[in-house]
């Protein structure tokens, strides 16, 4: 049985929610499906967009364009507080903790986390007639021939990469730079064999490591594979150039009824803060601010390419980050008075809001009213169902199990079809959970479950087992109301137990999931 949203935007007919394209007419019947561009930054906090944080110590005019020309989800979340699981959820519409990955992240080389045959945004849009491309960081693993430092054969294709999960074209790197295989990949081949070795260089740029030449002939503990031509400070420039090149190439198709999907996961502002020389020393927030200003410039190059090709009006641009700001947010805060996480508690890796409440922006001038705001809690896992709703694709029961369509919210029809009481699940690097529903958030542990001290609080008899916050009144998570609101605690425990045990958080048949090695689920039996 297919799960299909009855508010579906069906192009080529007159069923359009709220008649967002005006009265039904022959012209409306010819409206093209929108192009879709997802720009995904890496470790960017909510306060790292200057339009969202007027006190920011650097400017992001191109991200601000998206804020001012589209909709801001003020309560938008990555599905996890770290990289790999958030990327899985974004592409599949399914929480990654339903897979074998119960905590932490993956490497560069190995079996891909996305299961063979699982629907992704790319496979769904490809079936809808889209050109599909990815430019940027994958970090869901792919398999290279041979082993690190032993019997590598870089002349052979790698497998289980983006091409096998719905993308017609891929250009990027395998994972975060500290995980290695540092070379550009195109489709299913390396462009320059990574036959040299390097490790984190701590004496090049203050307060960050670097992955920059010179490289070494021999490896060892802590060393990763690197291509002779690779230079970390050129990565953003290279990705932006490839993205613009792709938009230029498919623009004619897009104007003639074959739209495109471009997924652009950038490597910034994740460490290393390897700012291009053209942007060094420009901000009032040290190297981090410089790196953010370069990131914003690269975003602007993509937005400008859409405009210059006459594609801006009918392109849905989605912008977000894979998790909250890295722990050096405290240095930026204390040294430059820049608050990457605003007043939210914690940052990357943490179950607290700073770990997963991130910039969450959409712009689609043909449909979304400029300067809009949505205050409902939403998740990046919702992208797949939203896009499927827009293009008229049905979702089978065994796909996008945790994806709720946001279409009624972005068209301004908040009361029609969106379940404002749906729950959103949060997840920390240690694999611990929180559930958010309405005003309430229940953290299913004591402590951050990440980087912020204390990571874990020992629970003695008579102590609060979990942490309950009214997140609307107390976004800084300062006052645990566990004992004051026992009914809310029990309701949320029952809700998260149902979401886990049924294999989905959306309507539909229960779905299987991996139940092994799950010590973090302490409040229920699997």
N, C-alpha and C positions, 0 to 999 in steps of 0.2 A: 504494500500500500504506500502510495506517495504522500508525503507531507507537502501541501501546497497552500500558500497563504491566500485567503480569499480577498485580500486587498491588492492582489498582484497587479503590477503595471504591465499590461499586455500591449506591446507595440504592434501596430498594424491593425488594431481594432479600436473601439471607442471606450474601452474599459480603462479609465485613467483616474486614480484616486483624487478626489477634490478637483477634477478637471484641471490639473496643474498646467496643462498646455492650452487651456482655453476651451471654447465650445467645440463639440464634435464636428469635424469637417473632413473633406478629402485631404486637406493639408495635414491635419492631425494624424490621419491614418498612415501618412508617410513618414512620421517622425522616426528618426533613427535611434537605435539603442545608444546609450552614452558610451564613450570611451571611459575607462577606469584606470586611474593611476593611484597606487598606494605607495606613499613615501614613509619609510619606517626607520626612524633614527634609533640609536643604540645607547642606552643609559641616559636619556634626557629627562630631567625632572619637569614637573608641571610649571615651575617658576623659571624655566629656561626659554620661555617665549615672552618677549618683552611686552606684547599686548595683553598677556595674562598676568604679568608681574611688572607693574609700572616702576618698581624700584630696582629692576634688573640692572646690572652693571655692564651690560652689553646690549646691543640692538639687534633685533631679528626682523627687519622690515618685510622680508618675503614670507616668513611664517605669519607675521602680522597681517599680510594681505589675505591669507586664508581665514584668519579670525574675522577680519572686517568684511570680507566678501562672502562668508559662508556661515556655518553654524559651529558653535563651541559646545561640546558636551562637557559640562563642568564637573561631572562625576563619572568620567570615563576611565576604564581600567584595562591594563594588560592582564592576561589570564594568569600570569605568574610573575614572580619578582625577579626572575632571571631569564636568560636569553632563549635557549633551545625550546623550552616548553611554550613560551609565548609565541614563537614562530610557528610551531606545530598548530596551535590553536587558531592563530590568525588564518592560516591557509586552509584548515580543515573544518573549522567551526566546532571543534570537539576539544574538551579539556584534555591536556596531555597526560595528566595523572591517571587517566583510564588506560594508558599504554604501560609498557614495562618500565618506563622512566618515572620513578616515584619521587625522585629528588635530584637536585643539581642539574648539570648540563651534559651534553655529549662532547665528543672530540671532533676533529676534522675528518678523520678516516675511520670508516666503519659502516655497518648496516644503517640505512636511513630509518629514521623514526616514523616517517609516514609509511603506513602499510601499503603494499602493492594493491592497486585497485581502489583505494580510498578516494572519494571525491575531494578535490581541492577547488579553490576559487578558479584556478587555471583550467582544470579539466572541465569544470562546469561551463565556463565561458567559451572554451574551445568548442564544446558541443553546440554552443549557441552561435557559432560562426565567427568568433573573435580571433584576431591575431593575438598571440600571447607571448610575453617576454619577461624575463627577470634580469636585472642588472644589480649586482651587489653581493652581500654576504648571505650565505646559505645557512650554515651551522645547524643542520639537521642530520649530518653525516652523509657521506658518499663513499664508495669503495674504490680505492686505487689498487692497481696491481702491485703485489709485493709488499714488503714490510719496510718501515723506516730504517734507513741505514744498511739494508741488507740487499734484497733482490728486486728493487723497484724497476719497473719497466714503464717509463713515461711515454713511450711511443704507442701504448695501448689506451683505449678509452677507459675512463672511469665509469662506474655504474651507480644507479640509485640516486642520481642527481636531479636537478630541476626538469631536465628534458623528459624524464620518465614519470613526472608528476604534473604534466599538462602544459609545460612551457615549450613553445616552438623554438625559442631562442634564449640562450643563457650566456651571460658574461659576468664573471665575478670572482670571489675568493671563497674558499671552502668553509671558513669559520672565523672566529675572532683571531687576531694576528698571533696571540700567544699560544694558539693551538697548532700552528704550523701549516705545512704545505703552502708556503707563501709564494704563490705565483698566480697569474690571472688564468682563469679557466674560460674556455669558450665552447659552448654546447657540451660535448662530452670529452673534450681533450684539454690538456695543459698547453698553454701558449709558449711557455719557456720552461724547460724541465728544472725543477727545484733540486739541483744536484749539489748545492752548497749547504752550509749549516750556520745557524746563528742562535743566539739566546738574547734575553732581554738586556739591552744596554742601558745602564743606569747613569751614565756620565755624559750624555749628549744634551739632554734638555732637562731643566730642573723639574722635579716633582712628577716625573713620568718616566717610564722605560721607553725605549725606542727599538724598532726593528728596521734598521737602516744599515747600508754598507759602511765599512768593508765586512765581507762574510768570510767564512773559513772552509777549508777543504775537508776537515774532519769534524764529526759530531761528538756527542757524549751526553751525559746527564744534563737535562735542562735545555738541550739544543733542539731546534726544530729545522725542518727542511726549508730551503729558500732558493729561489731562482736568482741568478746573477743580476738580472735587470730589475728586481723588485726593490722599491723604495717606499716606505710607509707614508711619507709626506706627499706623495703624488696620487694616493688611492682615491681620495674624494674627487679630485680633478678628473681622474680617469673615468670613474663611474658616471659623473655628471656628463662628461663628453659622450660616453656611450649611450646614455639615456636620451640625450638630445639627438644624437645621430639616429637612434631608433625611431623617435617621434617623427623626425623629418622623413624617414623612409616609408613609414606607414600612413602618413598624413593623407595621401591621395586615396588610399583604400578607405580610410575613415570617412572621408567626404563622399565616398561612393557606396556606402552601405555596409562596409566591413570594418566595424570598430576594433579597437585594440585594448588590451589589458597590459599595463606595465607595472610590475612589482619592483620597487627600488628600495631595498634595505641597505641603508648606509652604515658605515663603520664608526660613525662619530655620534656623540662625544666619548665613546668607549675608549679606555686606555689601549694603546698609547695615544696621548694627545700630540699627534704628529701633524701639526699645523703647516700648511703650505707656506713657503717663505713670503709670499705676497700678503699674507694676513698676520704675520707675526708682529706683536707689539701694538696692535690696533685698538684693543679693548681696554676697559678699566677693570678687568677681572683676570689678569694674568694670562697664562697659556690656555687655561680652560675657556676663558672668554674669547680669546682669539680663535680657538678651534670652533666654538659655537658660531662666531661670525662667519667663518669660512663655510660651515655647514649651511647656514642660512643662505649664503651666496649661491651654493650649489643647488639648493631648493629653488632659488630664483631663476637659475638657468633653465630648469625644467619648466617652470611656470611660463617663462618667456617663450620657450619653444612652442608650448601649446598656443599661446596668443599669436605668435608670428605665423603659425600655420593655420590660423582661423579655427582652432579646435576648442578654445577656452569655454565657450558657452555650453557646449554639450559634452563636457568631460567632468566626471565625478572624481575629484581629488580627495583622497583620504590621507590624513597625516597623523602619525602617532609615534610612540616609542615602545620598545620591547619591555621596559621596566623603568623604575625610578632611577634617580641619580646615584652614581657610584659614591662610595663612602667618603671620597675627598670633597663631597658637598660641605662637610664641616669646615674644611680649610677655606673654601671659597666664602663661606658664611662668616667665619671669624676673621679672615684677613681682608676681604673686600666688601663685606656686608652684602654679599649676593646670596640669596636664599633659593637654591635650586628646588628644594622640596617645599617651598613656602613655609607654612606653619604645620604641615603634616609631619607626623612622627616617623622617624626612620628613613631609610632609603633603599637602594638596590639590595636584594636578598631578603628583606624583612617582610613579615606578615602585616606590619603596620602600613598605614595609607601611603607613606612616602615610598614604599616599595613597589607600588603598582598603580597609584593614581597618577596619570600621565596626561600630557597634551593629547587631545582627542578631537580632531578638527575634520570638517568636511566642507567642500565647496563644489557646487554644481549650479552655476548661474542660471541655467534654464529652469531650475526647479526650486533650489534652496534660497530662501529670502536672506539677503545680506544682513549681517549683524544679528543672526538668530542665536538663541541660547536654549539648550536642553539641560534640565537639572536632574533627570532620572539617572540612577546608576545603570551603566551599560558596560559591555565588555568587548574586546577586540574579536572574540569568538563570534560576535554578532555580524561581522562583515559579510560572511558567506551568505547567510539567509537574506540579508538586506540586498545584496547585489542580485541574488537569485530572484527576489521579489521584483526588483526593477526590470530585469530582462525577461521575466516570465518563465523562468526555469523551475521545474518541480524538484523537490528534494526527497529521495527515498528514505525510508525509516532508518537505514543503516548508514546515514551520512549526516553531518552537521548536527549531531545530537544535542549540542549546547549552543546553538545559534538562533537568536531571536531577531526577527526583522525589525529594523529601525526606520523603515520607510515612512510610516505614519508620523514619526517624530520629525523627520527632516522635511516633510511636506507641510508641517504645521498642523496636522490633524492628530494632535496628541491623544484625544479621547477615542479615536477610532482604531481599534485593533491591537494597540500595544498594551501588554500586561504590565502595568506600572508596579505590580506587586511581585513580579518575578524575582527570583533570588539570583545573585551573582556570587560565584565562589572564587575566593582568593587563595593563593598558594605560595609558600616561601621556599627558599633554596633547600632547606632541610626537609621539605616534603610535608610541612604542616599546613593546616587549613584554616580558613575563616569563611564565614557565610555572611553576606550582606543582603538584607531584605528591608525595604523601606528605610526608616530612620535608624535601624538597628544593625549592629555588626557584632558577631560573636567569633572571637579568635579561639580556636580549639586547642589552645596551649597557653601557658604562662611564659611570657618573654617574647622576643622578636622572631625567633626561629630563623635568624639570619645573621646580620653583622652587628646590629645595635646591641650593646650590653644593657641588661643581661640577655643572653641568647635564650637560655632556659631558666625558669624559676622552679625550684623544687617545691612540689605540692605536698604538704603535710595534712594529716587528718584535721578537718575543720577549716582548711584554707579554701579559697575559691579555686575551683578546678580549671576554669577558663576565664577569659576576659570579655566582658560585655560592655559595649559603648553605644551611646546614642550619638551616632557619627555626624548627624546634622548639627546638633548642639555642641558636640565635643569632637571636632575633626582632629584635634591633636591627641586624642585617645589618652586623656589624663585621669579620668575617673571611672574606675571599674564598677559597674552596676550589677555585677553577678548576683549578689545577695539581695539587692533591692528589687530585682525584676525576675524572680524565678520562673514565672510563666513564659516570659519571652525566651529565656534560656532553653526551656524544654521545647517550645515551638520551633526554635531554630535548630536545635539538635535533631528533632524529628525531620525537619525539612532537608537538612544536609544529608541525613542518613538515607532518605528517599532518593535524593539526587544521585548519590553514589551507587546505591544498590540497584536502581533501575537502569543504569547505564546511560542516562540522558537527563536533561533538565527541561526539555521541550515535550509537547504532546507527541505520543506515538508509542509503538511497541517497545518493551524493554530490550536493551541491547547488551551483548556480552562485553566484558572488559577484563583486563588482567588483574587478578586478585592476589597474586603472589607477592611475598616480601613487602608487606605493607604495615610496618610497625607503627606508623603515624596515626592510623585509624584506631583509636583506643576506646571510643565511646559506643561502638556498635560491633556486631558480629557480621562478618562477610560470608 
